Amino acid sequence: MNDRKMVAIYGARMVAMSVYHAIKSLYRDCQVVAFLVTEVKGNLSCIDGIPVIPLEAFEQKDICILIAAQDNYHEEIAAALEQRGMYHYIRIDAKKEAELMEQYYREIERLPFLHALQKGTTRADTAVYCSRFHRDRVLHGRYEYPDWMYPIQAGAALTDMVIADLQDHVGENISKKNVNYSELTSMYWIGKHGKADYLGLFHYRRMLEITDEDLSRLAENDIDMVLSYPAVYYPDILSHHRYYLPESDWDAMLQALRELSPEYADALPELFRGKYFFNHNMLVAKKKVFQDYCSWLFPILERTEELSEPKGSERSDRYIGYLGENLMTLYVLYHHRDLNIVYTSRWMLT
């Protein structure tokens, strides 16, 4: 007789996959019986042997449902559930997701955790830049930046509006490309102009969980790079780009890799059979590591713009930003043995 607790997960993409793997590994008394979606189109029909079902076809109203989608969809999903008489649900918001994934990675995968490292006596000289855009959604609360974090206006060349003291169109820059590069125009600027022993990039509402105390751990432990815990994909991370990009853009990036970094192109098929993916183009790294990464990344992206159809100068769909996430994942997986990388949770401001 099966006495496991039955749950369904609402969602079938990144958040849902991460929550599913954590639940499966940490809570053996739970059994996920379905992934619920608004519509089947664009989603897999089955994940790890579990069916993906449109909500309208799911009849088990007494089952607990875990809402595992981006936070801005939670109200809409909760309303749809209640309309069908389903009131037993739990919202896995960004904070709950971060806590769950931290537990998963610390107990199951045992990734090196920033907060667990030995503290030093002095803070590392650190400058983390928080990328903002003039049309960002207004946050409900206020966030006080620590003295080592600096707002930077991304795409400043595209507007007369000034929203930050630092702007990414000053000095050598690619600010005008922001419509395709998103926060990567800030990353480019940081690589050229950032002045600190450690450089970093956050977003206006996504940040790595790093405290003043953690800055003392960077130099004490000779850390090369700090990243957020990776997201989980199914069946592998090669599938990630298919949700966001036409295959022709992916092929253009692969061609650029083959031309400029053939050793990475050769490694990609094997590395992308894994399930862990680094979203959001966020990191903190030693200045040299940060600049080395930028020196590798941006020529590949520029060549991808030339090869893609339509070319980058003829579009404004953020596709380069999405490709940047794939290239960051490739770079991290390629260098995971020769870089001293540690991990932390991701904050999501609302």
C-alpha positions in Angstrom: 0.0 0.0 0.0 1.4 3.4 -1.0 1.3 5.8 2.0 3.4 8.6 0.3 1.9 12.0 0.2 0.7 12.9 -3.3 1.5 16.4 -4.6 1.2 18.1 -8.0 3.5 20.8 -9.3 2.0 23.7 -11.2 4.7 24.6 -13.8 6.9 22.6 -16.1 9.9 24.9 -16.7 12.9 26.1 -14.7 11.4 26.8 -11.3 9.2 23.6 -11.5 12.2 21.5 -12.5 14.3 22.8 -9.6 11.5 22.3 -7.1 10.8 18.8 -8.4 14.4 17.6 -8.1 14.6 19.1 -4.6 11.4 17.5 -3.5 12.3 14.1 -5.0 15.7 14.1 -3.2 14.9 15.7 0.1 11.3 14.5 0.8 11.0 10.9 0.0 7.5 10.7 1.6 6.2 12.9 -1.2 5.3 11.7 -4.7 4.8 14.1 -7.5 1.9 12.7 -9.6 1.6 15.5 -12.3 3.0 18.7 -13.6 0.1 21.1 -14.3 0.2 23.8 -17.0 -2.1 26.4 -18.5 -1.7 24.8 -21.9 0.3 21.8 -23.2 1.7 23.7 -26.2 5.3 24.5 -25.8 5.8 22.1 -22.9 6.9 18.5 -22.7 4.2 15.8 -22.5 6.0 13.9 -19.8 8.8 14.8 -17.3 10.8 12.0 -15.7 7.9 9.6 -16.3 5.3 12.0 -14.8 2.6 13.4 -17.1 2.3 17.1 -17.9 -1.4 17.9 -17.8 -3.4 21.1 -18.6 -5.2 22.3 -15.4 -8.6 21.9 -17.0 -8.0 18.1 -17.4 -6.8 17.6 -13.8 -9.6 16.3 -11.5 -7.9 15.6 -8.2 -9.1 18.6 -6.2 -8.0 17.3 -2.8 -4.4 17.1 -3.7 -1.7 19.6 -2.5 -0.5 21.7 -5.4 2.9 23.4 -5.3 2.9 26.6 -7.4 6.4 26.5 -8.9 6.5 29.3 -11.5 7.9 32.9 -11.6 6.4 35.0 -8.8 4.6 37.4 -11.1 2.3 34.5 -12.3 1.3 33.3 -8.8 -1.8 35.4 -8.4 -3.1 34.3 -11.8 -2.4 30.6 -11.1 -3.9 30.8 -7.6 -7.1 32.4 -9.0 -7.3 29.6 -11.7 -7.0 26.9 -9.0 -9.6 28.4 -6.7 -12.0 28.8 -9.7 -11.8 25.0 -10.0 -12.3 24.5 -6.3 -8.7 23.7 -5.6 -7.7 25.6 -2.4 -5.0 23.3 -1.1 -1.9 24.9 -2.7 1.5 26.3 -1.6 3.2 29.2 -3.4 6.9 28.4 -3.9 8.0 32.0 -4.2 11.6 33.1 -4.9 12.4 33.1 -1.2 11.0 29.6 -0.6 12.7 28.3 -3.8 16.1 29.7 -2.7 15.7 28.1 0.7 14.7 24.7 -0.8 17.5 24.7 -3.4 20.1 25.7 -0.8 19.0 22.7 1.3 19.2 20.5 -1.9 22.7 21.6 -2.9 24.1 21.5 0.6 22.8 18.1 1.5 22.6 16.3 -1.8 25.1 17.8 -4.2 27.4 19.2 -1.5 28.6 22.2 -3.5 31.0 24.5 -1.7 28.9 27.1 0.1 30.2 30.6 0.5 28.7 31.1 4.0 30.4 28.0 5.3 33.9 29.1 4.5 36.4 30.4 7.1 36.1 34.1 7.8 39.0 36.5 7.3 40.0 39.6 9.2 39.3 42.2 6.5 36.8 42.5 3.7 38.0 42.0 0.2 38.1 45.1 -2.0 34.8 44.5 -3.8 32.7 46.5 -6.3 29.4 44.8 -7.3 27.3 46.7 -9.9 23.5 46.4 -9.8 22.2 46.7 -13.4 19.0 48.9 -13.8 17.0 49.9 -16.8 14.8 52.9 -17.1 11.7 50.7 -17.7 12.2 48.3 -14.8 9.1 47.3 -12.9 8.8 49.3 -9.7 9.7 47.3 -6.6 7.2 47.3 -3.7 9.8 47.6 -1.0 13.0 49.5 -0.5 16.4 47.9 -0.5 19.4 49.7 1.0 22.6 49.0 -1.0 25.7 48.1 1.0 28.7 50.4 0.5 30.3 47.9 -2.0 27.3 47.8 -4.3 26.7 50.4 -7.0 23.6 50.9 -9.2 24.5 51.2 -12.9 22.1 52.2 -15.7 22.1 49.7 -18.5 21.2 50.9 -22.0 21.8 54.5 -20.9 22.5 55.5 -24.5 18.9 54.7 -25.5 17.2 57.2 -23.3 17.5 60.7 -21.9 16.2 59.5 -18.5 18.8 59.2 -15.8 18.1 56.6 -13.0 21.7 55.9 -11.7 24.9 57.9 -11.1 26.8 55.3 -13.1 25.8 54.8 -16.7 27.0 52.2 -19.1 27.5 54.6 -22.1 30.4 56.4 -20.5 33.8 55.5 -21.9 34.3 52.3 -23.9 30.9 50.7 -24.1 28.2 48.8 -26.0 25.3 50.6 -24.3 23.3 51.0 -27.6 23.1 47.2 -27.9 21.1 46.8 -24.7 17.9 45.8 -26.6 19.6 42.6 -27.4 22.2 42.3 -24.7 20.1 43.3 -21.6 22.3 43.3 -18.5 25.3 42.3 -20.5 25.9 45.9 -21.6 26.5 46.6 -17.9 28.9 43.5 -17.7 30.9 44.9 -20.6 31.2 48.2 -18.9 32.3 46.6 -15.7 35.0 44.6 -17.4 36.4 47.7 -19.0 36.0 50.2 -16.1 35.4 48.4 -12.8 38.0 49.2 -10.2 38.3 46.7 -7.3 40.0 43.4 -6.5 36.6 41.7 -7.0 34.0 42.7 -9.5 30.4 41.6 -9.8 27.1 42.0 -11.6 23.6 41.8 -10.0 20.2 42.9 -11.3 17.9 45.5 -9.8 15.7 42.7 -8.3 18.0 39.6 -8.5 21.0 39.4 -6.3 23.4 36.9 -4.9 23.1 36.4 -1.1 26.4 38.0 -0.1 26.9 39.8 3.2 29.7 42.1 4.5 31.0 39.1 6.5 31.2 37.1 3.3 33.5 39.6 1.7 36.1 38.6 4.3 35.8 35.0 3.1 36.7 35.9 -0.5 40.4 36.8 0.1 40.8 34.5 3.1 39.9 31.5 0.9 41.3 32.7 -2.4 38.0 32.5 -4.1 37.9 33.0 -7.9 34.2 33.2 -8.5 30.9 33.3 -6.6 27.8 32.1 -8.4 24.2 31.4 -7.5 23.1 27.8 -7.1 22.3 26.5 -10.6 18.8 25.9 -11.9 17.8 22.4 -12.9 16.6 21.4 -16.4 15.1 18.3 -17.9 16.1 16.2 -19.7 19.3 18.2 -19.9 20.5 21.8 -20.1 20.8 21.6 -23.9 17.0 21.9 -23.9 17.1 25.3 -22.2 17.6 27.4 -25.3 14.7 25.8 -27.2 12.2 27.6 -24.8 13.7 31.1 -25.6 15.5 31.1 -28.9 15.0 30.0 -32.5 17.3 27.2 -33.5 19.0 29.5 -36.0 20.3 31.7 -33.3 21.7 28.8 -31.4 23.4 27.6 -34.6 24.9 31.0 -35.1 26.4 30.9 -31.5 27.8 27.5 -32.1 29.4 28.7 -35.3 30.9 31.6 -33.5 32.3 29.3 -30.9 33.8 27.0 -33.5 35.5 29.9 -35.1 36.8 31.7 -32.0 37.0 29.0 -29.2 37.0 25.6 -30.8 38.0 23.8 -27.6 34.8 25.1 -25.9 32.7 24.1 -29.0 34.1 20.6 -28.8 33.3 20.4 -25.0 29.8 21.8 -25.2 27.9 18.6 -26.3 29.2 16.6 -23.4 28.9 19.4 -20.8 25.4 20.3 -21.8 24.2 16.7 -21.2 24.1 17.7 -17.5 21.1 19.2 -15.8 22.6 22.3 -14.0 22.3 25.7 -15.7 23.5 29.2 -14.5 20.8 31.7 -15.2 20.7 35.5 -15.1 24.3 36.4 -16.1 25.2 37.1 -12.4 28.6 36.6 -10.7 31.2 38.0 -8.4 34.8 37.2 -9.4 38.4 38.3 -9.0 39.0 41.2 -11.4 41.3 39.2 -13.6 38.8 36.3 -13.7 36.0 38.7 -14.5 38.0 40.4 -17.3 39.2 37.1 -18.7 35.6 35.9 -18.9 34.5 39.1 -20.6 37.4 38.9 -23.1 36.2 35.4 -24.0 32.5 36.1 -24.0 32.0 39.4 -25.9 33.9 38.5 -29.1 31.7 35.3 -29.4 28.5 37.3 -28.9 29.6 40.0 -31.4 30.4 37.3 -34.0 27.0 35.7 -33.2 25.3 39.0 -34.0 27.0 38.9 -37.4 26.0 35.4 -38.2 22.4 35.4 -36.9 19.5 36.0 -39.2 18.3 38.7 -38.9 21.5 40.2 -37.6 21.7 41.8 -34.2 21.6 45.3 -35.6 18.2 44.6 -37.2 16.4 43.3 -34.1 15.6 44.0 -30.4 14.5 40.7 -28.7 17.1 40.2 -26.0 18.4 37.1 -27.7 22.1 37.8 -27.0 21.3 38.1 -23.2 19.8 34.6 -23.4 22.8 33.2 -25.3 25.0 34.9 -22.7 23.4 32.6 -20.0 24.3 29.6 -22.1 27.9 30.8 -22.6 28.3 31.5 -18.9 27.1 28.0 -18.1 29.6 26.6 -20.7 32.4 28.7 -19.2 31.7 27.6 -15.6 31.4 23.9 -16.5 34.5 24.1 -18.6 36.6 25.7 -15.8 35.1 24.1 -12.7 38.3 22.2 -12.0 40.7 25.1 -12.5 38.7 27.9 -10.9 37.9 28.1 -7.1 34.2 28.5 -7.4 31.7 28.8 -4.5 28.0 29.1 -4.4 25.3 31.0 -2.6 21.5 31.5 -2.8 19.8 34.1 -4.9 17.6 36.9 -3.5 14.6 38.0 -5.4 13.3 41.5 -4.5 9.6 42.2 -5.0 
